[in-house]
Every structure is written in structure tokens, then in C-alpha cells.
């Protein structure tokens, strides 16, 4: 079955990798906090003017209420552009936008205030405030700087918290993966079945038995070594999966036909990947696809390159999706859920495991990685 986005669906995960924080939205909580800020600013500034200018407090508060209402309203489009729309742009571009908007904001806010009294109330407030025009303009500019500094500070705190949460989750997954890998190294079921197969083969074909022992030793050596490394080469992962399939072929006898197809350049096989990412896919195909099927089936591991990405596909012709929880995390293995979480945290959401029904029967698990090995950062 060819790789097709409309034929697959992302693996559902409780520990799905979190993307960057969603763009900020206008919420009632945010509106309430902004309203509290503007009310406090209006009252404090009105008190200051009433005391400094010797005017009635009601007159000072009324004037500030009008002026700050305009400023609050003009803050909304400025917030929408610089905080929401430019949320994921470079800080330099956001700073340039503020340098252009802030003077305009201060001027339009002041002119709207004066125009309200000139046209709406017929009061020549422009003449009265002529000697204070620049001072009021600077005050409006200060209000802009303060409020947007607070907006960006809160946003950066949210980003830092998200990074801390992601780092904590990644550490937890890494520890869980290490423990799972250690359990997989001494998986009693796999070892017992493989040793039984070797014992049954020993008298009949000593050479084949020695070959099986060598493959098992190589698997154990690799699993021990990989548990201490952050990454391994894709070539090593494929080699491990081949040995695993070979040994399982002996156990299943004529019920299993396994194959590994690699159609990528040798240089690509040296790209670094998290250890033990292929074995869970193969194990899932065997345990939930082939083992429950009386007729057995075929497991195929296919690694190919197209459109700048390395595509890994494990398919089986077993019992298919109606088997018992094929996507569940296995208690004695890494499990598909953890594997998908590790891939998405390393390479981004495009690397998440994709699952589909095989044609005519069976199950498919697949994922793709950037051919240059670039991570999500």
C-alpha cells in the first residue's frame, strides 16, 4: 500500500507532544484584567491631575475616562497585530512594528481626546492644553510601552513554562524508555522462546543454531549499548530489526514470512535516530498481527526515501485492527505510544506514527523523518 495521508491517521496519544503555545486569544479573563488596569490608571492619573492642577476631582476623572477609553480601544488592534498576529515572528520584527505603532498610537489617542471635546462638546480644549501637548503625548507613549511590555512579559513566561513542561515530559519519557529498554533486554518471553528454538535446532542443524546464538548475542549487545546512548544510526536500527525478525521467524516456523526492504542511499543510513524505534513496530506486528492468526502471515519492514524524507513502514498480513488493543503500550516493551512521543519530540509532529489497515488484511504502522536528520529544536 503506498504512503498516503488520506489512508492513515495519527496515532492517538495521551502524552502527545505539545506544540508551541497557541496564539493568544481575547478572553473574558483578559478583558477583565485589562479593565482593572485601565480603571486603576484612570483613577490614579485623575487624582494626580486634580491635585497638581487644582481642578475638581470629578472634572479630572471625567477627562481621564474619555482619554483612556480611546487609548484602551486603540490598544485592541495594536495588541492583535503585535501580540497575536506576530506571536511567532522574530522579536526584531515585533520591535520594529512597535516602533512604528507606538508614536501613532500616542498621537491618535491624544487627537481623538481633543477632537471629542472640540466637536462633541464644543470646548476648545486644544488651546487650554497647548503647553501640555507634548507632555500628554509622552504620557500616552509611556502607557503604550508599559502595557505591551507587560503583554510580552506574560507571553514569554508562558513560553518558558511550556518549555519546562516539555523538558519534564521528555525526561520522563526518556526514563520510561530506558526502563522499558532494560526490560526488553531481558524479556523472559522472547529469551525463552528463542532459546527453545535454538535448542530444537541444535541437533538438527548445528550451524543454524550457532547462527541464531550469534544473532541473539548481537541483539543483547546492541540493546545494552543503545540504552546508554541518546541516538544511534538508522543502519544499526535496521540491523537490529533484521536480527529480531530472523529469530522470530525460527520461532513461528512456517507461520511467519519476514522481509526487510531498504531502498535508501548508504549515506542516509548513517543519520541519527533515537534507539529502539523500529523494534516496537515489528514487535507490535508479530504480537498483535501474526501471533493471533492461525494461518500466520507476513511482516515487512520497508525503508525508503522520497521528497526529502526517510519513510519507514512496517506492515503485516495478520488479524488486523480487530485484534486486542494493537495500539496499546505493551507492558514488556517500549510500545507504540512512547515511540510516537519520542519521534514527535525529536523531529516534530510530522514524524508521529501513522496507522492504517493493510490490504487485504493486517495492519500498517509508518512514520517519516527529514532526510537531513534535522530535529524540531
C-alpha positions as CSV (number, residue, x, y, z in Angstrom):
1,X,0.0,0.0,0.0
2,X,1.6,3.3,-1.0
3,X,2.2,6.1,1.6
4,X,-0.8,8.3,1.6
5,X,-2.0,10.8,4.1
6,X,-5.7,10.1,3.5
7,X,-5.2,6.4,4.2
8,X,-3.6,6.9,7.6
9,X,-4.4,8.5,10.8
10,X,-2.1,9.8,13.5
11,X,-1.6,7.5,16.5
12,X,-3.7,8.8,19.4
13,X,-1.5,9.6,22.4
14,X,-2.3,10.8,25.9
15,X,1.3,12.1,26.0
16,X,1.1,13.8,22.6
17,X,3.9,16.3,22.0
18,X,2.7,19.7,22.7
19,X,3.3,22.3,20.0
20,X,4.3,25.9,20.6
21,X,1.7,27.8,22.7
22,X,-1.5,28.6,20.8
23,X,-1.8,32.1,19.7
24,X,-3.2,34.3,22.4
25,X,-6.9,35.0,22.2
26,X,-9.2,37.7,23.6
27,X,-10.8,36.1,26.7
28,X,-13.1,37.4,29.4
29,X,-10.4,37.0,31.9
30,X,-8.0,39.1,29.8
31,X,-10.6,41.7,29.2
32,X,-11.3,41.8,32.9
33,X,-7.7,42.3,33.8
34,X,-7.3,45.0,31.2
35,X,-10.3,46.8,32.5
36,X,-8.9,46.7,36.0
37,X,-5.7,48.2,34.8
38,X,-7.4,51.0,32.9
39,X,-9.7,51.8,35.8
40,X,-6.8,52.0,38.3
41,X,-4.8,54.1,35.8
42,X,-7.7,56.4,35.3
43,X,-8.3,56.9,39.0
44,X,-4.7,57.4,39.9
45,X,-4.0,59.7,37.0
46,X,-7.2,61.7,37.7
47,X,-6.1,62.1,41.3
48,X,-2.7,63.3,40.2
49,X,-4.2,65.9,37.8
50,X,-6.7,67.1,40.3
51,X,-4.0,67.6,42.9
52,X,-1.5,69.2,40.5
53,X,-3.8,71.4,38.6
54,X,-6.2,72.3,41.4
55,X,-9.3,71.2,39.4
56,X,-12.3,69.3,40.8
57,X,-11.7,65.6,41.1
58,X,-14.9,64.9,39.1
59,X,-13.7,67.0,36.2
60,X,-10.2,65.3,36.2
61,X,-11.7,61.8,36.4
62,X,-14.2,62.6,33.6
63,X,-11.4,63.9,31.3
64,X,-9.2,60.8,32.0
65,X,-12.1,58.5,31.5
66,X,-12.6,59.9,28.0
67,X,-8.9,59.9,27.2
68,X,-8.2,56.4,28.5
69,X,-11.3,55.0,26.8
70,X,-9.8,56.0,23.5
71,X,-6.4,54.6,24.4
72,X,-8.0,51.3,25.6
73,X,-9.9,50.9,22.3
74,X,-6.8,51.6,20.2
75,X,-4.9,49.1,22.2
76,X,-7.0,46.3,20.8
77,X,-5.8,46.5,17.2
78,X,-2.3,47.1,18.3
79,X,-2.4,44.0,20.5
80,X,-4.0,42.0,17.7
81,X,-1.1,42.8,15.4
82,X,1.9,42.8,17.6
83,X,1.0,40.2,20.2
84,X,-1.3,37.8,18.5
85,X,-0.5,38.0,14.7
86,X,3.2,38.4,15.3
87,X,3.3,35.9,18.1
88,X,5.7,33.5,16.3
89,X,7.8,36.1,14.4
90,X,11.3,37.1,15.2
91,X,11.4,39.6,18.1
92,X,13.2,42.1,15.9
93,X,10.3,42.3,13.5
94,X,7.9,42.8,16.5
95,X,10.1,45.5,17.9
96,X,10.1,47.3,14.6
97,X,6.3,47.1,14.5
98,X,6.1,48.6,18.0
99,X,8.5,51.4,17.0
100,X,6.1,52.3,14.1
101,X,2.8,51.8,16.0
102,X,3.7,53.4,19.4
103,X,4.1,57.1,18.1
104,X,1.0,56.7,16.0
105,X,-0.9,55.3,19.0
106,X,0.1,58.2,21.3
107,X,-0.8,60.8,18.7
108,X,-4.1,59.3,17.6
109,X,-5.2,58.8,21.2
110,X,-4.4,62.4,22.1
111,X,-6.0,63.8,18.9
112,X,-9.2,61.7,19.5
113,X,-9.4,63.1,23.0
114,X,-9.1,66.7,21.8
115,X,-11.5,66.1,18.9
116,X,-14.1,64.7,21.3
117,X,-14.2,67.9,23.3
118,X,-13.8,70.2,20.2
119,X,-16.6,68.6,18.1
120,X,-18.7,66.7,20.6
121,X,-18.8,69.2,23.5
122,X,-17.8,72.4,21.7
123,X,-15.0,73.0,24.2
124,X,-11.7,74.4,22.9
125,X,-9.6,72.0,25.0
126,X,-6.8,72.1,22.4
127,X,-5.9,75.7,23.3
128,X,-6.1,75.0,27.0
129,X,-3.7,72.1,26.7
130,X,-1.4,73.6,24.1
131,X,1.5,74.0,26.5
132,X,1.0,70.4,27.8
133,X,0.5,68.7,24.4
134,X,4.0,67.2,24.3
135,X,3.8,66.1,27.9
136,X,0.4,64.3,27.3
137,X,1.8,62.8,24.1
138,X,4.7,61.4,26.1
139,X,2.3,60.0,28.8
140,X,0.3,58.2,26.1
141,X,3.6,56.8,24.7
142,X,4.6,55.6,28.1
143,X,1.2,53.9,28.6
144,X,1.7,52.0,25.3
145,X,5.2,50.9,26.3
146,X,4.2,49.7,29.7
147,X,1.1,47.8,28.7
148,X,2.8,46.0,25.8
149,X,5.9,45.3,27.8
150,X,3.6,43.5,30.3
151,X,1.8,41.6,27.4
152,X,5.1,40.3,26.0
153,X,6.5,39.5,29.5
154,X,3.4,37.4,30.2
155,X,3.8,35.7,26.9
156,X,7.4,34.9,27.4
157,X,6.6,33.5,30.9
158,X,4.0,31.2,29.2
159,X,6.6,30.0,26.7
160,X,9.2,29.3,29.4
161,X,6.6,27.3,31.4
162,X,5.8,25.3,28.3
163,X,9.4,24.6,27.6
164,X,9.8,23.5,31.2
165,X,6.8,21.2,31.0
166,X,8.1,19.8,27.7
167,X,11.5,19.2,29.2
168,X,10.0,17.5,32.2
169,X,7.8,15.3,29.9
170,X,10.7,14.4,27.7
171,X,12.8,13.5,30.7
172,X,10.0,11.3,32.0
173,X,9.6,9.6,28.6
174,X,13.4,9.1,28.3
175,X,13.5,7.5,31.7
176,X,10.5,5.3,30.9
177,X,12.1,4.4,27.6
178,X,15.3,3.4,29.4
179,X,13.4,1.3,31.9
180,X,11.4,-0.3,29.0
181,X,14.6,-1.0,27.0
182,X,16.2,-2.6,30.1
183,X,13.2,-4.8,30.4
184,X,13.3,-5.6,26.7
185,X,16.9,-6.7,27.1
186,X,15.9,-9.5,29.4
187,X,12.4,-10.1,28.1
188,X,11.8,-13.6,29.5
189,X,9.2,-14.5,26.8
190,X,11.5,-13.5,23.9
191,X,14.5,-15.2,25.5
192,X,12.6,-18.3,26.5
193,X,11.1,-18.7,23.0
194,X,14.4,-18.0,21.3
195,X,16.4,-20.4,23.5
196,X,13.7,-23.1,22.8
197,X,14.1,-22.5,19.1
198,X,17.9,-22.8,19.4
199,X,17.5,-26.0,21.5
200,X,15.2,-27.5,18.9
201,X,17.6,-26.6,16.1
202,X,20.8,-27.7,17.7
203,X,20.7,-31.4,16.9
204,X,19.1,-30.9,13.5
205,X,21.2,-28.1,12.2
206,X,24.1,-27.1,14.5
207,X,25.4,-24.4,12.1
208,X,22.0,-22.7,12.1
209,X,21.8,-23.0,15.9
210,X,25.2,-21.2,16.1
211,X,24.0,-18.5,13.8
212,X,20.9,-18.0,15.9
213,X,23.1,-17.7,19.0
214,X,25.3,-15.2,17.3
215,X,22.2,-13.1,16.3
216,X,20.8,-13.3,19.8
217,X,24.2,-12.2,21.3
218,X,24.3,-9.3,18.8
219,X,20.8,-8.2,19.8
220,X,21.6,-8.3,23.5
221,X,24.8,-6.4,23.0
222,X,23.1,-3.7,20.9
223,X,20.2,-3.3,23.4
224,X,22.7,-2.9,26.3
225,X,24.8,-0.4,24.3
226,X,21.9,1.6,22.9
227,X,20.3,2.2,26.3
228,X,23.3,4.4,27.2
229,X,23.2,6.4,24.0
230,X,20.8,9.2,23.0
231,X,20.9,8.4,19.3
232,X,22.1,5.5,17.1
233,X,22.4,5.3,13.3
234,X,19.4,4.2,11.2
235,X,21.7,1.4,9.9
236,X,22.1,0.0,13.4
237,X,18.3,0.1,14.0
238,X,17.6,-1.7,10.7
239,X,20.3,-4.4,11.6
240,X,18.7,-4.9,15.0
241,X,15.2,-5.3,13.5
242,X,16.6,-7.8,10.9
243,X,18.1,-10.0,13.6
244,X,14.9,-9.7,15.7
245,X,12.8,-10.8,12.7
246,X,15.2,-13.6,11.8
247,X,15.0,-15.1,15.3
248,X,11.2,-14.7,15.4
249,X,11.0,-16.5,12.0
250,X,12.5,-19.6,13.6
251,X,10.1,-19.4,16.5
252,X,7.0,-19.1,14.2
253,X,8.3,-21.6,11.8
254,X,6.3,-21.7,8.6
255,X,3.6,-19.3,10.1
256,X,5.8,-16.2,9.5
257,X,7.4,-14.9,6.4
258,X,9.5,-11.8,7.2
259,X,11.3,-9.4,4.9
260,X,13.3,-6.2,5.1
261,X,13.5,-3.9,2.1
262,X,15.9,-0.9,2.2
263,X,15.8,1.5,-0.7
264,X,17.8,4.4,0.6
265,X,21.4,5.6,0.0
266,X,24.0,4.3,2.3
267,X,24.8,7.8,3.5
268,X,21.2,8.2,4.6
269,X,21.5,5.1,6.8
270,X,24.1,7.0,8.9
271,X,21.5,9.5,10.1
272,X,21.0,9.6,13.8
273,X,17.7,8.4,15.3
274,X,16.5,7.6,18.9
275,X,17.5,4.0,19.8
276,X,14.9,1.2,19.7
277,X,12.4,2.9,17.4
278,X,11.9,0.1,14.9
279,X,11.7,-2.9,17.3
280,X,8.4,-1.8,18.9
281,X,6.8,-1.6,15.4
282,X,8.0,-5.0,14.4
283,X,7.1,-6.5,17.8
284,X,3.6,-5.0,17.5
285,X,3.1,-6.6,14.1
286,X,4.2,-10.0,15.5
287,X,2.3,-10.0,18.8
288,X,-1.0,-8.4,17.6
289,X,-1.0,-9.4,14.0
290,X,0.8,-12.7,13.3
291,X,0.6,-14.5,16.7
292,X,-3.3,-14.4,17.0
293,X,-3.6,-15.6,13.4
294,X,-3.8,-19.4,12.9
295,X,-2.6,-19.0,9.3
296,X,0.2,-16.7,10.3
297,X,1.3,-14.1,7.8
298,X,4.0,-11.8,6.5
299,X,5.8,-8.9,8.2
300,X,7.6,-6.4,6.0
301,X,9.9,-3.6,7.1
302,X,10.4,-1.1,4.3
303,X,12.7,1.9,4.5
304,X,12.7,4.3,1.5
305,X,13.4,7.9,0.6
306,X,11.1,10.3,-1.2
307,X,10.6,14.1,-1.2
308,X,13.4,14.8,1.2
309,X,12.1,12.4,3.9
310,X,13.0,8.9,5.1
311,X,9.9,6.7,5.2
312,X,9.7,3.7,7.5
313,X,6.8,1.3,7.1
314,X,6.1,-1.9,9.0
315,X,3.2,-3.9,7.7
316,X,1.7,-7.3,8.5
317,X,-1.0,-9.6,7.0
318,X,-2.2,-10.7,10.4
319,X,-5.6,-10.4,12.0
320,X,-5.8,-6.6,11.6
321,X,-7.4,-3.9,13.6
322,X,-10.0,-6.0,15.4
323,X,-7.2,-7.7,17.4
324,X,-6.9,-6.9,21.1
325,X,-5.7,-3.3,21.5
326,X,-2.9,-3.3,18.9
327,X,-2.1,0.3,19.8
328,X,-1.8,-0.1,23.5
329,X,1.6,0.3,25.2
330,X,3.0,-3.1,25.9
331,X,3.9,-3.9,29.4
332,X,7.1,-5.7,28.4
333,X,8.2,-3.4,25.5
334,X,8.5,0.2,24.6
335,X,5.1,0.4,22.9
336,X,3.9,2.4,20.0
337,X,2.7,5.3,22.1
338,X,6.1,6.0,23.6
339,X,7.8,5.5,20.3
340,X,5.5,8.1,18.6
341,X,6.0,10.5,21.5
342,X,9.8,10.2,21.2
343,X,9.7,10.8,17.4
344,X,7.5,13.9,17.7
345,X,9.6,15.4,20.4
346,X,12.7,14.9,18.4
347,X,11.6,15.7,14.9
348,X,8.2,17.5,15.3
349,X,4.6,16.5,14.7
350,X,5.2,15.4,11.1
351,X,7.2,12.4,12.5
352,X,4.3,11.0,14.5
353,X,3.4,7.4,13.9
354,X,0.7,6.8,11.3
355,X,-1.5,3.7,11.4
356,X,-3.8,2.1,8.8
357,X,-5.4,-1.1,7.8
358,X,-3.4,-3.2,5.4
359,X,-4.8,-4.5,2.2
360,X,-6.3,-7.1,2.1
361,X,-5.8,-7.8,5.8
362,X,-3.5,-6.8,8.5
363,X,-2.1,-3.6,10.0
364,X,0.4,-0.9,9.0
365,X,2.5,1.4,11.2
366,X,4.6,4.0,9.5
367,X,6.5,7.3,10.1
368,X,8.8,9.6,8.2
369,X,11.8,11.7,9.2
370,X,13.6,14.6,7.5
371,X,16.3,13.1,5.3
372,X,18.9,15.6,6.7
373,X,18.1,14.4,10.2
374,X,17.0,17.8,11.3
375,X,15.3,17.9,14.7
376,X,12.4,20.1,15.8
377,X,14.7,22.1,18.1
